[in-house]
Amino acid sequence: MTAPLRLHGASTALFSTWWFAEQYGLLFDCGDGASAVLMHKARKVRHVFLSHADRDHIAGMLAFNQLYGGPKLTVHYPVDSGSFPPLAEFCRNFDPWIKGTVWQPITDGQSVPVGKGLSVRAIENSHMRGIRPGIRSLSYVVERSVRKLKAEFVGMPGSAIAALRQEVGAEAMTDEVRTPALIYSADTGVIDDGRYDGAEVLIHEATFIDRADSSVDDPTRFLHSVLEDVLAMVAKAKPAHLVLGHFSGRYGRGQIVEAVREGCAVAGVVCPVSLILPGETSHDVLARAL
């Protein structure tokens, strides 16, 4: 039996965001303090997926590379973001004995195999869309790949299937099926196009619990999400577990919890919901459902 995913994280708007999926060896964003909180657990990280170049999402990379960089670590970043090549060069110059860390641009729709039957697919989000040209802000989908017997072979005797497999090969008899094990929205406005449907775990930002505080109607500002809109989308996407973070520090903890409880009831969200509140970190986010 597979152990439940252990998700570590911290996410406060403007200050620091990072999420570590321990069994997958994946770090999503690397805000300030990631190394200090994770300590030697971070040795498990083989891939870092950076969503965009805002400082609260990348400020921890210098320390992380110094402690855990090397040929086993690949750092992925949005292909058109000009901030990352200079950051990579600075890391190489600042810590010249740390050799081999790979900094790899990634674009919308690109999929990266990360081992254990998993891949990570990048999807452009709306955080910088229309303000900065090119692919500069990404969400990430961790996909689990399995091969399932094609419908025309279902019900055949096992001996016949084995013989046919010897004749034509397993791939000819099966279809690849990808399921979203984890989706990380990163900073973005709410996008209700089915991209989050059926996720086992959906990590979504919810910067604003009061629409009046948001920038959703201002095309000149980087876009963030309003809680009400997130929950309306989640009610349709039906993830197995929802994680909300990146709340603005202008809201008190009790205020956020109450808003989430009421919002879930209104929207009809029935899955477990875990929160990372402002200034908080957790070593087992999914165990702390409301």
C-alpha positions as CSV (number, residue, x, y, z in Angstrom):
1,M,0.0,0.0,0.0
2,T,1.4,3.4,-1.0
3,A,1.9,5.8,1.9
4,P,-0.1,9.1,1.8
5,L,1.7,12.0,0.3
6,R,3.6,14.0,2.8
7,L,3.4,17.7,1.8
8,H,5.5,20.3,3.5
9,G,4.9,24.0,2.9
10,A,4.8,27.7,3.7
11,S,3.0,30.3,1.7
12,T,2.3,33.9,2.7
13,A,1.7,36.5,0.0
14,L,4.6,38.9,-0.5
15,F,6.9,37.1,1.9
16,S,7.6,33.4,1.1
17,T,6.1,30.5,-0.8
18,W,7.4,27.0,-1.2
19,W,5.9,23.5,-1.3
20,F,7.8,20.2,-1.0
21,A,6.2,16.9,-2.1
22,E,8.4,14.5,-0.1
23,Q,7.7,11.2,-1.8
24,Y,8.1,12.7,-5.2
25,G,11.3,14.6,-4.5
26,L,9.8,17.7,-5.9
27,L,10.0,21.3,-4.7
28,F,7.6,23.9,-6.1
29,D,9.0,27.4,-5.7
30,C,11.7,28.2,-3.2
31,G,10.8,31.2,-1.1
32,D,12.8,32.5,1.8
33,G,13.3,29.9,4.6
34,A,12.7,26.7,2.6
35,S,16.2,25.3,3.4
36,A,16.0,26.4,7.1
37,V,12.6,24.6,7.6
38,L,13.3,21.5,5.6
39,M,16.9,21.1,6.7
40,H,18.2,17.7,5.5
41,K,14.9,16.5,4.2
42,A,15.7,18.7,1.3
43,R,18.4,16.2,0.2
44,K,15.5,14.3,-1.3
45,V,14.8,17.1,-3.8
46,R,15.8,16.2,-7.4
47,H,13.7,18.8,-9.2
48,V,12.8,22.4,-8.3
49,F,10.0,23.9,-10.4
50,L,9.9,27.7,-10.1
51,S,6.7,29.3,-11.2
52,H,7.8,32.9,-11.8
53,A,10.4,35.4,-10.7
54,D,8.7,37.2,-7.9
55,R,11.1,37.4,-4.9
56,D,8.8,35.7,-2.5
57,H,8.9,32.6,-4.7
58,I,12.7,32.4,-5.4
59,A,14.5,34.2,-2.6
60,G,15.5,30.9,-1.0
61,M,17.3,29.5,-4.1
62,L,20.8,30.9,-3.2
63,A,20.8,29.0,0.1
64,F,19.2,25.9,-1.4
65,N,21.7,25.7,-4.2
66,Q,24.6,26.2,-1.7
67,L,23.3,23.3,0.5
68,Y,21.8,20.9,-2.0
69,G,23.0,21.9,-5.5
70,G,25.0,19.6,-7.7
71,P,24.5,17.3,-10.7
72,K,21.5,15.5,-9.1
73,L,19.5,18.8,-9.0
74,T,17.6,20.4,-11.9
75,V,15.9,23.8,-11.5
76,H,13.1,24.4,-14.0
77,Y,11.8,27.9,-14.8
78,P,9.5,29.7,-17.3
79,V,11.2,29.9,-20.6
80,D,10.8,33.6,-21.3
81,S,11.6,34.9,-17.8
82,G,14.9,36.8,-18.1
83,S,15.5,36.8,-14.4
84,F,16.6,33.2,-14.1
85,P,19.7,32.9,-16.3
86,P,21.4,35.7,-14.3
87,L,20.3,34.1,-11.0
88,A,21.8,30.8,-12.2
89,E,25.1,32.5,-13.1
90,F,25.2,34.3,-9.8
91,C,24.7,31.0,-7.9
92,R,27.6,29.5,-9.9
93,N,29.9,32.5,-9.2
94,F,28.9,32.9,-5.6
95,D,29.4,29.2,-4.7
96,P,31.9,28.0,-7.4
97,W,32.5,24.7,-5.6
98,I,28.8,23.7,-6.2
99,K,29.1,22.2,-9.6
100,G,26.6,20.6,-11.9
101,T,23.2,22.1,-10.9
102,V,21.2,22.2,-14.1
103,W,19.0,25.3,-14.8
104,Q,16.5,24.3,-17.4
105,P,13.9,26.5,-19.1
106,I,10.4,25.0,-19.5
107,T,7.5,26.2,-21.6
108,D,3.7,25.8,-21.7
109,G,2.7,22.2,-22.3
110,Q,6.1,20.7,-21.8
111,S,6.4,17.6,-19.7
112,V,9.4,16.5,-17.7
113,P,9.9,12.9,-16.5
114,V,10.9,12.9,-12.8
115,G,11.0,9.2,-12.0
116,K,8.7,6.8,-10.2
117,G,6.2,6.8,-13.1
118,L,5.7,10.5,-12.7
119,S,6.1,13.5,-14.9
120,V,5.6,17.2,-14.4
121,R,3.7,19.2,-17.0
122,A,3.9,23.0,-17.2
123,I,0.8,25.1,-17.9
124,E,0.8,28.9,-18.4
125,N,-1.4,30.7,-15.9
126,S,-2.8,34.2,-15.8
127,H,-0.5,35.9,-13.2
128,M,1.5,37.9,-15.8
129,R,-0.6,37.3,-18.9
130,G,-1.1,40.5,-20.9
131,I,1.5,42.4,-18.8
132,R,4.7,40.7,-19.7
133,P,5.3,39.1,-23.1
134,G,6.0,35.4,-23.5
135,I,5.8,32.5,-21.0
136,R,6.8,34.0,-17.7
137,S,4.5,32.4,-15.1
138,L,3.6,28.7,-14.9
139,S,1.5,26.3,-13.0
140,Y,2.6,22.6,-12.7
141,V,0.8,19.3,-12.9
142,V,2.4,16.2,-11.5
143,E,1.0,13.3,-13.6
144,R,1.1,9.6,-12.8
145,S,1.4,7.4,-15.8
146,V,0.0,3.8,-16.0
147,R,-0.7,1.5,-18.9
148,K,-4.2,-0.1,-19.0
149,L,-5.4,-2.9,-21.2
150,K,-7.2,-1.7,-24.3
151,A,-11.0,-2.3,-24.3
152,E,-10.9,-4.9,-27.1
153,F,-8.7,-7.2,-24.9
154,V,-10.6,-6.9,-21.7
155,G,-12.3,-10.2,-20.7
156,M,-9.9,-12.3,-22.7
157,P,-8.4,-15.3,-20.9
158,G,-5.1,-14.6,-19.2
159,S,-3.3,-17.2,-21.3
160,A,-4.6,-15.6,-24.5
161,I,-3.5,-12.2,-23.3
162,A,0.0,-13.5,-22.5
163,A,0.4,-15.1,-25.9
164,L,-0.7,-12.0,-27.7
165,R,1.6,-9.9,-25.6
166,Q,4.5,-12.1,-26.7
167,E,3.4,-11.6,-30.3
168,V,2.7,-7.9,-30.6
169,G,4.2,-6.4,-27.4
170,A,2.7,-4.9,-24.3
171,E,2.5,-1.4,-25.7
172,A,0.3,-2.5,-28.6
173,M,-2.2,-3.9,-26.2
174,T,-2.3,-1.0,-23.7
175,D,-3.1,2.7,-23.6
176,E,-1.2,5.2,-21.5
177,V,-3.4,6.8,-18.9
178,R,-2.2,9.9,-17.1
179,T,-3.9,11.0,-13.8
180,P,-3.1,14.3,-12.0
181,A,-1.5,13.3,-8.7
182,L,-0.8,16.9,-7.6
183,I,-1.4,20.3,-9.2
184,Y,0.2,23.5,-8.1
185,S,-1.6,26.7,-9.3
186,A,1.2,29.1,-8.2
187,D,0.2,32.8,-8.3
188,T,-2.7,33.2,-10.8
189,G,-6.2,34.3,-11.2
190,V,-8.8,31.6,-11.2
191,I,-8.9,29.7,-14.4
192,D,-12.0,27.5,-14.9
193,D,-11.1,25.5,-18.0
194,G,-10.9,22.0,-16.6
195,R,-7.2,22.1,-15.9
196,Y,-7.6,21.1,-12.3
197,D,-10.3,18.4,-12.8
198,G,-9.8,15.3,-10.8
199,A,-6.6,16.2,-9.1
200,E,-5.6,14.0,-6.1
201,V,-4.2,17.1,-4.5
202,L,-4.8,20.7,-5.7
203,I,-2.7,23.5,-4.2
204,H,-4.3,26.8,-5.1
205,E,-3.6,30.3,-4.1
206,A,-6.3,32.4,-2.4
207,T,-4.6,35.7,-1.8
208,F,-7.8,37.7,-1.2
209,I,-10.8,36.7,0.9
210,D,-12.4,40.1,0.2
211,R,-13.0,40.9,-3.5
212,A,-12.7,44.7,-2.7
213,D,-9.0,44.1,-1.9
214,S,-8.2,42.3,-5.1
215,S,-6.8,43.2,-8.5
216,V,-9.1,41.1,-10.6
217,D,-10.5,44.1,-12.5
218,D,-7.2,45.9,-13.0
219,P,-5.4,44.7,-16.2
220,T,-2.2,46.6,-15.2
221,R,-1.6,44.5,-12.1
222,F,-0.3,40.9,-11.7
223,L,-3.3,38.7,-11.2
224,H,-4.2,36.9,-7.9
225,S,-7.2,34.9,-6.9
226,V,-10.2,35.7,-4.8
227,L,-11.3,32.9,-2.4
228,E,-14.9,32.9,-3.5
229,D,-13.9,32.3,-7.1
230,V,-11.4,29.6,-6.1
231,L,-14.1,27.7,-4.3
232,A,-16.7,28.0,-7.1
233,M,-14.1,26.5,-9.5
234,V,-13.1,23.8,-7.0
235,A,-16.7,22.7,-6.6
236,K,-16.7,21.8,-10.3
237,A,-13.1,20.5,-10.5
238,K,-13.7,18.1,-7.6
239,P,-10.1,17.5,-6.4
240,A,-9.7,14.8,-3.8
241,H,-8.0,17.2,-1.4
242,L,-7.7,21.0,-1.6
243,V,-4.8,23.0,-0.1
244,L,-5.2,26.8,0.1
245,G,-2.4,29.2,0.7
246,H,-0.8,32.5,-0.3
247,F,-3.3,34.4,1.8
248,S,-2.6,38.1,2.3
249,G,-1.2,39.0,5.7
250,R,-3.8,41.7,6.0
251,Y,-6.3,39.1,7.2
252,G,-6.3,37.5,10.6
253,R,-6.1,33.7,11.0
254,G,-9.6,33.4,12.4
255,Q,-11.0,35.6,9.7
256,I,-9.5,33.3,7.0
257,V,-10.7,30.1,8.6
258,E,-14.2,31.4,9.0
259,A,-14.2,32.7,5.4
260,V,-13.1,29.3,4.1
261,R,-15.7,27.4,6.1
262,E,-18.5,29.6,5.0
263,G,-17.3,29.7,1.4
264,C,-17.0,25.9,1.2
265,A,-20.6,25.6,2.4
266,V,-21.9,28.2,-0.1
267,A,-20.0,26.7,-3.1
268,G,-20.6,23.1,-2.2
269,V,-17.0,22.1,-1.7
270,V,-17.1,18.7,0.0
271,C,-13.5,17.5,-0.3
272,P,-11.0,17.9,2.7
273,V,-9.5,21.4,2.8
274,S,-6.2,22.2,4.3
275,L,-4.9,25.7,4.9
276,I,-1.5,27.3,5.3
277,L,-2.1,30.6,7.1
278,P,0.0,33.7,7.0
279,G,3.3,33.2,8.8
280,E,2.8,29.5,9.1
281,T,4.8,26.4,8.0
282,S,3.8,22.8,8.1
283,H,5.6,19.5,7.7
284,D,2.3,17.6,7.0
285,V,-0.1,19.9,5.3
286,L,-2.6,17.2,4.2
287,A,-3.0,15.9,7.8
288,R,-4.5,19.2,8.9
289,A,-7.8,19.4,7.1
290,L,-10.5,21.6,8.4
